[in-house]
Amino acid sequence: MKITINGTPQSTTAATLSDLLTELGYGQAKVATAVNEGFVPATMRAEHKLTEGDRIEIVAPRQGG
């Protein structure tokens, strides 16, 4: 299916947000996720089904000083 990840169109075979994160190599990394501008908590990612045209944002924390 075709989705958009952080503004970049991509194809995926992932069925859920959790599957997508694994596919992209995030695994158990601490990231924030949103689908179609709605925050999806880590505990809900395995249940959140992806559909054609979804817009996903994945944000990793940064350290700075």
Contacts in CASP RR format, 6 or more apart in sequence:
PFRMAT RR
TARGET T0000
AUTHOR 0000-0000-0000
METHOD contacts of the structure
MODEL  1
MKITINGTPQSTTAATLSDLLTELGYGQAKVATAVNEGFVPATMRAEHKL
TEGDRIEIVAPRQGG
1 11 0 8 1.000
1 12 0 8 1.000
1 13 0 8 1.000
1 50 0 8 1.000
1 51 0 8 1.000
1 52 0 8 1.000
1 53 0 8 1.000
2 9 0 8 1.000
2 10 0 8 1.000
2 11 0 8 1.000
2 52 0 8 1.000
2 53 0 8 1.000
3 9 0 8 1.000
3 10 0 8 1.000
3 11 0 8 1.000
3 12 0 8 1.000
3 20 0 8 1.000
3 50 0 8 1.000
3 52 0 8 1.000
3 53 0 8 1.000
3 54 0 8 1.000
3 55 0 8 1.000
3 56 0 8 1.000
4 10 0 8 1.000
4 53 0 8 1.000
4 54 0 8 1.000
4 55 0 8 1.000
4 56 0 8 1.000
5 20 0 8 1.000
5 24 0 8 1.000
5 56 0 8 1.000
5 57 0 8 1.000
5 58 0 8 1.000
6 56 0 8 1.000
6 57 0 8 1.000
6 58 0 8 1.000
7 55 0 8 1.000
12 20 0 8 1.000
12 23 0 8 1.000
12 50 0 8 1.000
13 23 0 8 1.000
14 20 0 8 1.000
14 22 0 8 1.000
14 23 0 8 1.000
14 50 0 8 1.000
15 49 0 8 1.000
15 50 0 8 1.000
16 45 0 8 1.000
16 46 0 8 1.000
16 47 0 8 1.000
16 48 0 8 1.000
16 49 0 8 1.000
16 50 0 8 1.000
17 33 0 8 1.000
17 35 0 8 1.000
17 40 0 8 1.000
17 45 0 8 1.000
17 46 0 8 1.000
17 48 0 8 1.000
17 50 0 8 1.000
17 56 0 8 1.000
18 45 0 8 1.000
18 46 0 8 1.000
18 48 0 8 1.000
19 50 0 8 1.000
20 50 0 8 1.000
20 56 0 8 1.000
21 27 0 8 1.000
21 29 0 8 1.000
21 31 0 8 1.000
21 33 0 8 1.000
21 45 0 8 1.000
21 58 0 8 1.000
24 58 0 8 1.000
26 58 0 8 1.000
29 60 0 8 1.000
30 60 0 8 1.000
30 61 0 8 1.000
31 58 0 8 1.000
31 59 0 8 1.000
31 60 0 8 1.000
31 61 0 8 1.000
32 39 0 8 1.000
32 57 0 8 1.000
32 58 0 8 1.000
32 59 0 8 1.000
32 61 0 8 1.000
33 39 0 8 1.000
33 40 0 8 1.000
33 42 0 8 1.000
33 45 0 8 1.000
33 56 0 8 1.000
33 57 0 8 1.000
33 58 0 8 1.000
33 59 0 8 1.000
34 40 0 8 1.000
34 56 0 8 1.000
34 57 0 8 1.000
35 48 0 8 1.000
35 50 0 8 1.000
35 54 0 8 1.000
35 55 0 8 1.000
35 56 0 8 1.000
35 57 0 8 1.000
36 54 0 8 1.000
36 55 0 8 1.000
37 55 0 8 1.000
37 57 0 8 1.000
40 48 0 8 1.000
50 56 0 8 1.000
END
